[in-house]
Amino acid sequence: MLAGVDPAVWTPPALAALALTFSGPVPAAVGRWTALRRTPRAAMVLWQAIALAAVLAAVGAGVSLVTSLLLGQEGPGPVAGLLAALSAAVTLVVVARLLLSGHRVGIGLRALRRRHRALVDVLAERRGGVSVIEAEVPVAYCLPGLVGGRVVLSAAAYDRLGPDELAAVVAHERAHLRARHDLVLEAFGVLHRAFPCYVSSRRALAEVTLLVELLADASAIRRTGRAPLLRALVAMAGSRAPEAALGAGEQVLDRLRVLEHDGPTVPDRVRAATAYVLALGALVLPTVLVVRPWLLGIV
């Protein structure tokens, strides 16, 4: 009991409200918090927590409503049975769309990368540990994989970039491969494909795409310094990576705005701490609402 009200009564609508909040207003608000990009690791944790909380709340709302209708009383009537069936159907649709989207996105991306890696192995020349393909446009990207990821540069990029700039670009792409940023993007791609029109999945996917580039930039800066990376980004601004690859020339203007700052400041650390606290709260709140009735023995 909570303030005299049966938790089985208020838990489903509370979880449904949370699911709607984490699917719309919260991503919209966090997407406008552009200063958080200066602490990309904390921002990434927050975005992942929001996405997970939205899914947990949506599924939890359906499950808690079904259990409260069917198991919270002796012999549920026809109306309760009908409501339980509808709630179960909606919950199953949500889960099925997520699973189907995950299957399609995963299979599609891996097939594209497998074919692209095979083409690179045939057409590219190995120089300095990277694959160089003949192209007149300066471009750099990586092809992730469980084993045998590739860092690919066009001949224009390899020949025009200076040694420090080239090292920065390669460090950026290897950071993507090492951290498996493709899996993070894949997860948000699954959400966007499953629910493209009803939640703010496009905003979340765009922001997370920028954050993985900023994380790779930070890794490159630690290895080569800031100036070589900035020069390389300007040289490759506007270049586009092939589908299913992660490219160094993506979202350059937004990245330059973040990279123009020398390093983390006190406000940045405060923002990062705030993001971690918000991420923890986003995960704890729906989790508590889901498990509380069970812990109290309501169902």
Secondary structure, DSSP 8 states (H G I E B T S, - for coil): -BTTB-HHHHHHHHHHHHHHHHHTHHHHHHHT-GGGGGSHHHHHHHHHHHHHHHHHHHHHHHHHHHHHHHHSSSS--HHHHHHHHHHHHHHHHHHHHHHHHHHHHHHHHHHHHHHHHHHHHHH-EEETTEEEE--SS--EEEE--SS--EEEEEHHHHHHS-HHHHHHHHHHHHHHHHHTHHHHHHHHHHHHHHSTTTSSHHHHHHHHHHHHHHHHHHHHHHHH-HHHHHHHHHHTTT----TTSEETTTTHHHHHHHHTS-S--HHHHHHHHHHHHHHHHHHHHHHHHHHHHHHTT--
